[in-house]
Amino acid sequence: MNELAFAPPATPAVAIEGGGRFPVHRIYCVGRNYADHVREMGSQPTPPFFFMKPADALVANGAPIPYPPRTANLQYEMELVVAIGRSGRNIAPAGALGHVFGYAAGIDLTRRDLQAAAKENRLPWDAGKGFDHSAPVAAIRPAARGHLSRGRIWLSVNGKTQQDSDLSYMLTGVPQLIAELSTLYELKAGDLLFTGTPAGVGAVQPGDRIEGGIEGLEVLRNTIVPPA
Ligand code: MN
């Protein structure tokens, strides 16, 4: 009598370099974490703030991404994604990297028109950020192969470079982001954290090929296809 009414959906997961898959619990994202992107959005620098995407918004590397509904301005944001491998709350910055399972290249796809309307009306960002297929992520490189605090981060559309920056330009680094986030939520093994995007964000259309890379990590390649 305690049986589930129907079979639960499969646990979303991200490939791990060298084999296996990382089961995803939650997807957290940080806003306004590169000064040049803060400027291009006409925003002011703020302390780190967070929003979420549903775990089942994940898209595998190479999978097609259907153009989402209710938008005329789908934009890419290339980001370093941190995978959490050890749970914790109120984590000290000095110990934060010990909670990192690994790193991956990801894109925080955004319905910019819906996000802009939400900002203007002081409404939540969920519809602008947390929609289906909004979180493509490439394979995770285990932290045993080194932590990442610098290195090129770039994105191209149809072979033309649109974003080209360096992880070292993050306003708040990974240890401090983990520490701050863990004061708001208990972090769990399986959480992902998108760490913000540099300048150069822009719109894509069905048929566009997006490639995004971070020095040392698997390159993310996805194509936008017509609406589902
Ligand atoms: Mn973002």
Residues whose N, C-alpha, C, O or C-beta is under 5 A from the ligand:
A	BS01	MN	V30 E77 D108 G196 T197
